[in-house]
Amino acid sequence: MGGIKVGTASWTDRTLLESGWYPAAADTPQRRLAHYASRFPLVEVDATYYSPPAERTARLWAERTPAGFTFNVKAFSLLTGHPTRVSALYKDLRPETEKRNVYPGDLDAQTYEEVWTRFLTALEPLAHAGKLGAVLFQFPPWFTIRRDNKQYLLEVRERCAPIRAVFEFRHASWFDGDNEAETLDFLRRHRLPYVCVDMPQGHRSSVPPVLAATAELAVVRFHGHSEKWDSKDIYERFGYRYSERELADWAPKLRELAGQAEQTHVLMNNCYRDYAQRDAERLTDLLGE
């Protein structure tokens, strides 16, 4: 069985800072990251979805964490086809437009290529330090199972190489009926790491909890089961605390998944107050029992 790393999808969330999970002495960003890294071997950087990172920031992350610590970084929204705030783009690359949000098609080809280059270049300090696990490409609900979308997965892999890209879908078409086998076969054939999810069902963005390793790295993200998944309030969407029974049921499934991969990353994304941290701690204990 490959190794399992458990972590959370944030260490800086406002409600986490208010929850009391950090000791009083962890009163600066540097000390909070150090404290987090003393408790978990893995973290997911969510802020990079909303605004591309600075190379200096990535260098500080690498310098402020111990050997063996791993960062997974969420891809900038423009690169996954989500609406992207014009103000989030690099200042010199912002188009002259009245639009508040833009999509890749709203930018000229040279600008789009430059966004890709700068985003990946900023991650190089983490990669050079051996602390960049993967870049998470979480696609929007309208990214359905189509030939051109499959080709984009291959394009992303080539653009990111040698950095590893991992892929999360938010449309059930990838797993409807025979499509599940087709999707997993395609991912395995091209060694594209699939991100398994646990999330509320019955919504436009719902994907079933299909557990499968399609490459050397397996990733599982826990989004919770909030009854307010459609809320625009992010804390209502992700404010879900997993029960002891739920976590206990997941532990053997994660061990089985880890048997199919060289390494498995498990991330709690129920980021409200200290829910993710407490659940990740308990899941770590269960996996060690």
N, C-alpha and C positions, 0 to 999 in steps of 0.2 A: 504494500500500500504506500502510495506517495504521501508526502507530508501535507498537513492541513494548517493553513494560517487563518486565524479568525481576527476580524477587526470591525471597524465601523466606517460609515460613509461621511463622517465629519469629526473634527476635534475642536472646532471653533464656533459652533452654532450658539447664538445668543442665549437660547433657553437652556443649553447645556451649561454655559457659564453661570447661569442663575440657579442651577439645580443643586449646587453644592458638591458635585462629583469631584471637582478639582479641589485639592487642599488650598488653604489660604496662602500658602507660600508660592503656589503656582500663579503668580500675579502678573506675568508678562507672557507675550506670545511664545517666547523662547522656552520659558519654564513650563508652560502648558504642554507644548509639544514634547518636551523631555519627559514630563510625567506620563503623558499618553503612551509614549514609546516604551516606558518602563512597564506598562501593563499589557500592551498588545504588540504583535510583530508586524501588523499590517494596517494601513489606513487608505481610504479612498478620498481623493481631493475632488470636492464637488464644485468649488468656486470657479474652476477653470471652464465649466460649461457656460457660465454667465459672462465671463471676461477672460481673455487669454492670459496666461501667466507671464511673468517677467523672468528672464534667465537668472537674475540676481536672487529672486525669491526661491527658485528651485535649488540654487546653490546653497542658500541658507538652510533649506529643509535637509539637504544632504549632510551638511556640516553639523546640524543640531540633533541628529539621530544616530543611534549606535549601529555598528556593523550588523548586517543581516536584516535590518528594518526595510520594509517594502512600502512604496507608494504606488497605488493605482491612480491614474489621473483621468478624469472625465473629459472627453473631447469637447472642444468649443462648439457651441450650438450651430454655428454656420456650417461646420464640417459634417453634421448629421442631418442637415436639411431643415432644422427648426427655424422659426422666425428669430432673428437676431437684432437686438437693439443697435441702431446706427451708432449710438454713443459708446457701445462696447467694442467697436472696431478700433484698430490702431488709428490715431488721429490723422495721420497722413494718408490713410487708405479710405477714409470715409467718403462715400459718394455724395454728390450734391443732389439731395432729394428732399421732398416734403414728407416722405414716409418716416414713421417712427421705427418700424422694423423692416428688415430686408432679408431676402433669401439668396442663395448662391446665384440664381439667375439674374438678380438685380445688380450684380457686380460684373465688371469686365474681366476677361480671362486672366489678364496679368495681375489684377488685384486679388482675385481668388487664389491664384498660385502663391502670391506673396503671403497671404494669410496662412496657408498651409506651411510654408517655409518657416515663418516666424514662430508659429505654434510649436512645431517639432524642435526647432533650434533651442527654444527656451527650456525644453526638457532635457537637454544634453547633460547638464551637471548631474542630474539624477541617474541618467543612464551610465555615465562614466563612473559614478560611485557604486554601480551595481545595485541601486536602490529603486529602480523603475521597474515595477512588475509588469504593468500593461497600461495601455490607453483604452478606456472604455468608450465604445461607440454605441450609445443608446439611441435608437432610431425612433422617430415619431410614429403615432398611430396610423398615419397614411403611408408608411413605408411597408407596402404589402409584398407578398411573394410574387415577384415578376422577374423576367429575365434581366432587365436593365438594373434592377436592384441587386440581383445576385452579382452582376458584373461590377457594381459599385463596391461590394464587399471585397472583391479581388483587387480592385483599384486601391482601396484603403490599405489593404495589406502591403501592397507594393510601395505606396507612398510612405508608410510608416517604417518599413524595414530599415535597419534591424530591430527597431522598437516593435514590440508585440502589440497588436490590436486585438481586442476581444469585442464580441458583438451581442447586443441585447435587443430583442424585438419587442414591439408593443402593438402588434396586430396578430390576431389569432389565425389569419390565413396561413401563416407559416406552419401551423400544426393542425389544421383542419383535415380530418380523414387521412387519406394517403399522403397528404403534404408533409406530415410529420416525418415519415421515413425519407421522403425526397429531400427535405431540409437537412436532416441530420447526415444523410449520405453526401450531400453537396459539401457541407461543412467539413466532414471527415476527409473527403477526397482531396480537399484543398488545404487541410490542416488549419482551419479557421476556428479559433476557440469560441465556443458558444457559452453565453451567460444564462444560466438557469435562474428562474425567478420564483419567489413565493409572493403572491399578491392577491388582492381581491379579485373575484371572478364576476362575470356578468356585465362587464363594462366594455366600452369601445376599445380601450387599451389593454384589456385583459389577455394574458397569455397563460396557458396551463402550466403547472409545475412539472415540466418534463425534465428529468434528471439524466444527463448524458454528457460524457466527455468526448469532444470531437477533435482534440489536439492534446499536446503535452500538458497544457494548463486547463484546469476546470475552474469555473467561477460560479458562485451562487450568491445572489443578492436577495435579501429578505426585506420586502417592502411593507410588511404588516397586513392586517385585514380590517382596516378602518371602514366603518359603515358610511363614512363621508369621503370616499375616494374621489368623487367628482367635485369636491369643494375646491375653490380657488385659494383657500387658506392652506398653505403647505403644512401647517402644524395639525390641522384637522385631517389632512390626507394621510400623514405619516405618524400621527399620534396614537400608536397602537403598541401595547405591551404584550409580548408573547407569554403565554402561560407555561408553567413547568411541564405540563403534559405535551404541549406543542413542541417545545424544545427537545424533550426526551424522545419524542417520535422522530424528530429530524436527525438525531445523532447517528443512528445506525445507517440511515439513508446516505448521510454525508460520508461515512466511512466506506460504504459500498462505492460511492462515486469516486472517492480518492483512490480506490483500487484500480480505476480505469485511467488514471492520469499520473504524471510525474509529480505534479503539485496541484493543490486545490486551495483556492481563495474563497473564504466565506465572509460576506460583509453584511452587517446589519444596517439597513437603511431606514429604520423606523426612528428617524432623528427628531425627537422631541424631548426636551429636558435630558435626563440620563437614561432614557429607555434603551437606546441602542447599546450603550456601554454596559448596562446591567445585564441585558440579554446576551451580549457577546461574552461577558465574563461567565455567565451560567452555562452557555453552550460550550465554552472551552472546558469547563469542569466536566461536563457530560461526555465530551469526546475523549477526555483523559481517563474516564472511569472504565 
